[in-house]
């Protein structure tokens, strides 16, 4: 039986934090000990946890701000999604969607999809980008929507709110210390999008490198922006 709960990061027990590390490493992500505490928990996020029985099979951290964005005239809730991982055993079952929906309902209410909100996620994962595109308007370099205003907003957010020190280029790609993590086994179940448009997006951005049948995470990731869209919502319900 799958159970989804949430907890402030500062309330997580030491064993629970170690379970987060163990799950992240099972996906092929080379996460160093202390990274969660230093780079994420200092922002006091809420962590949504998915358990199957006693086993942790998925999690994502979130912060919600209220900001003036380039997408709406007034301030709106701005959700930042931090690291997200799920076990290969539950891949393809909509767990990521259930986790995000759980947080959105908790934060914005049952009918959150009828409200104005915007978001940013840091990701190298084409599957996640495709899922977010179903009911939202996405902003990324491949669809030509990274305007100077969007770039300036993102720069301000990552520098002054999230306090990133890594360079952010004009495509909203964050360049980190290079790594070469083999995700070949996890690629078809956890990473690959069914629409190749999104796979090509991460290749072009240098987030994932293809070498024949092999796939490797490079360490770079995309700051993907998006916002609620009534048009996209109606399209998703009628398709």
N, C-alpha and C positions, 0 to 999 in steps of 0.2 A: 504493500500500500504506500502511495506517495503522499508525503506530508510537506507542506510549505509553511514556513514560519519566517519571522524577521526579528532582528535583534540589533540594538545599537552596538557598534564595533567595540566600544569600551566595556560592554557587558559580556563579551565573549570570554569563555573560560580558556585557560591555556590548552587543554586538550582539543577544544573546538577550533582554535587557531591552527594547531598542528594538522587537523583534518583538512583545513583549507589548503595548506601547503601540499599535503599529500595528494589531494584531488588535482590541483594545478599541475603537479609534476607528472601525474598519470596521463595527462593530455599531451605530454611532450614539451611543455613550456618549462624552460630552465630557470625557475624562480629561486632566487637566493634567499636563505634564511634571513629574516629581518626586513625583507622588502615590503611586506604588507604593512607592518607597523610604521616604517619610516615614510613610505610613499603614499599610503592610503589612509591608515587609521588616524594619522595626525589631523585629518580633516573631519573626523568624527562622523563617518558615514553610517547609514543603516545597511545591514547585510541581510539579504534574503537568502534563506537556506532551504534546500530541497533534500529530504531524506526518504530513502526507500527502506522501510524498517528502521534499523539503527544506523544504516550506512549513509554517509553524505554523498549525494550523487550530483549536486549542482549548487552554485551560489553566484550571487552578484552583489556588489556594493553600490550604493546610490547616495547622492547628496541632492537636496533640492534648494535652489536659491530663488530669489525674486529679482529679475533683471530686466532692463530695457534692451531688447534685442533688435537686430535689423529687420525682423519679420513681422512685428506688431507695433502699433503706435504707442501702446501702453506697456508698462511692466507686466510680465507674466511669470508663472512658475517656470523655472529653468532646471531641468533634471540632468544631472551629470551621472552617467553610468561608468563606474570604474571597472576593475577586472571582473570578467565573467568566465566561469568554467563549468563544464558538465562532463559526467562520466560517459565514456564511449558506450557503455551498456544501455544507456537511455537515449542515445542519439536518435534523432528523427522522430521523436514522440511529442514535439512541441513544448519541451520543458522550458526553453528560454523564453518563449512567449508567455507561459504560465507564470514564471517568476516575475517578468516585467509587469504583467497585468496585475499581479498581486500587489506589487509595490505601488503602482499607479492608483489602484482603488484605495489602498490604505492612505495615500498622500493627498489625492485630489478628489476622492469620492467615487461612488459607484458608477456615475455617468461621466467619468473623466474624459471619455472620447468626444464629448460634446463641448468641452472647454478649450480655451486657447492655452497652449503651452508649447514650450520649445525644449530641445534637449541636445546634449552632446555625448558621444561615446568615443572612447579610444579603443580602436580595434584593428586587427589585421585580417578579420574573418569575413569572407564574402558571403557566407550563409547568413550571418547576422545582418549584414547590410541589406540583403534581399528581403529578409523578414521585416525589417523596419520600413522598407519602401512600400509595403502593402497598404498601410493605413496612414502614412505620413508623407509629407513633402520633404525630400532629402536634398541637402546642399553639399555637393562635392565637385571636384575639378572635372570629372568626366561628363557632367551634364552642364558645365559652363556657368554654374551659379555662385562660384566663389568670387564675388565682387570685392572691390576695395573696402567697402563698409563691412562686409562679412569677415574679410581677413583681419581688419583692425579690431573688430569685436572679439574674434578668436584669440588674437595676440593678447589683448587686454585680459581676457578670461584666463588663459593658461599661465600668463606671467604673474598676475596680481591676485587671482582667486585661487588657482590650483598651484601656483608657484613652481611651474616647470622651468628647468634651466636648459633643457635640450632645445636645439634649433627647430623652429617651425618654418617650413618653406611655403611658397605661394600656393601650393596645392593642398595645404593644411596637413602635410605629412610631417610627423615629428621624427627627427633623426636621433637615434640613440646609439649607444655603444654596439657595434656589429656583433651579432651572434649567428650561429648556423645550427639551428635546432631541427632535427629531422622529424617531420610530422607526417611522413608518407602513410603510415598505418592509420592515422587519425584523419587524414585529408578527406576521404570520401564520406565519412560519417559526421565529423564535427566541423569541418571547414568549408568544403566545396558547396557552392551555390548550384541550384538546378538551372538557373539562367546564367549562361556563360558571360554575359555582360559584366556581372559582378566579380567573377573570377578574373577577367581581364583587367578590371579596375585595380585589384590588389597587385597583380603582376606589374602593371604600368607604374604604380606608385612605389614599387620596390618593397612591398610588405612581405610578400612570399615569393620565393624563387623556385622556378620549375627547372628540373634537370632530368630530362627524359620522363620516366614515371615517378621520379622522386620529387618531394616537396619539402622546402625548408623555410622556417621563419627567419627573417633577417634581423629582427630587433626593432625595425621601424614600425610605426603604426599611424593610422589615419585618425585625425580628429573629425569624426563624422557629425555634422549638424543636421537637425531636422526640426520640423514643427508640425503641430496638428493641422489637418487639412480636411475640411468638410467634403471637398470634391473627392479626395482620395478615399475617405471613409465610405462614401456612397458607392464609389467604383468597386471597393473591396467587397461590399455587401451584395452587389449585383453580378459580379463575375462568378 
